[in-house]
Amino acid sequence: MNKGHSITETAIMASVLIILFAVFLIGLDKALDAQEQIECYKLQANAERYENFLYSQTNQGGFYITSLEKEMCEHHGIAVDAPVR
């Protein structure tokens, strides 16, 4: 009586696991993209809400976005009208 798995069963099981892992990674990528888009829309809403509090030399605590946030939003085609600092 053979208690081990045949090579075919092992190959099928490995293939299924690889496919499931690939589907998981694709789903994770889509979820992260959606989260980044939501963040960009929030940044744009804050830029509009705090347009009178924009960052300047005289208002160093004003609203601004970082270069990474600008790059992220440009990647998704979302324009955020705020100074970059």
C-alpha positions as CSV (number, residue, x, y, z in Angstrom):
1,M,0.0,0.0,0.0
2,N,1.5,3.3,-1.1
3,K,0.8,6.1,1.3
4,G,2.6,8.8,-0.7
5,H,1.3,10.8,-3.5
6,S,2.1,10.1,-7.1
7,I,4.2,12.5,-9.1
8,T,1.1,13.5,-11.1
9,E,-0.9,14.3,-8.0
10,T,2.0,16.3,-6.6
11,A,2.5,18.2,-9.9
12,I,-1.3,19.0,-10.1
13,M,-1.3,20.2,-6.5
14,A,1.8,22.4,-7.1
15,S,0.2,23.8,-10.2
16,V,-3.1,24.6,-8.4
17,L,-1.1,26.3,-5.5
18,I,0.9,28.4,-8.0
19,I,-2.3,29.5,-9.8
20,L,-4.0,30.4,-6.6
21,F,-1.0,32.4,-5.5
22,A,-0.9,34.2,-8.8
23,V,-4.7,35.1,-8.5
24,F,-4.1,36.3,-5.0
25,L,-1.2,38.6,-6.2
26,I,-3.3,40.0,-9.0
27,G,-6.2,40.7,-6.7
28,L,-3.8,42.4,-4.2
29,D,-2.4,44.6,-7.0
30,K,-5.9,45.7,-8.0
31,A,-6.8,46.4,-4.4
32,L,-3.7,48.5,-3.9
33,D,-4.3,50.5,-7.1
34,A,-7.9,51.2,-5.9
35,Q,-6.6,52.3,-2.5
36,E,-4.1,54.6,-4.2
37,Q,-6.8,56.2,-6.3
38,I,-9.0,56.8,-3.2
39,E,-6.0,58.4,-1.5
40,C,-5.5,60.7,-4.5
41,Y,-9.1,61.8,-4.5
42,K,-8.8,62.5,-0.8
43,L,-5.7,64.6,-1.4
44,Q,-7.5,66.6,-4.2
45,A,-10.5,67.1,-1.9
46,N,-8.2,68.4,0.9
47,A,-6.4,70.7,-1.6
48,E,-9.8,72.2,-2.5
49,R,-10.9,72.4,1.1
50,Y,-7.7,74.0,2.3
51,E,-7.0,76.2,-0.7
52,N,-6.6,79.2,1.5
53,F,-4.0,77.4,3.6
54,L,-1.6,76.6,0.8
55,Y,2.1,76.2,1.7
56,S,4.2,79.2,1.1
57,Q,7.3,80.9,2.5
58,T,5.0,82.9,4.9
59,N,2.7,79.9,5.7
60,Q,5.1,77.0,6.3
61,G,2.4,74.9,7.9
62,G,0.0,75.1,4.9
63,F,-1.4,72.3,2.8
64,Y,1.0,70.5,0.5
65,I,1.7,67.1,-1.0
66,T,4.9,65.2,-1.2
67,S,6.7,64.3,-4.4
68,L,5.8,60.6,-3.9
69,E,2.1,61.5,-3.6
70,K,2.3,63.6,-6.7
71,E,4.0,60.8,-8.6
72,M,1.4,58.3,-7.3
73,C,-1.5,60.5,-8.4
74,E,0.0,61.3,-11.8
75,H,0.4,57.5,-12.3
76,H,-3.4,57.1,-11.9
77,G,-4.1,60.3,-14.0
78,I,-5.5,62.3,-11.1
79,A,-4.4,65.9,-10.9
80,V,-3.9,67.3,-7.4
81,D,-3.8,71.0,-7.3
82,A,-1.5,71.6,-4.4
83,P,2.2,72.6,-4.0
84,V,4.8,69.9,-3.8
85,R,7.2,70.0,-0.9
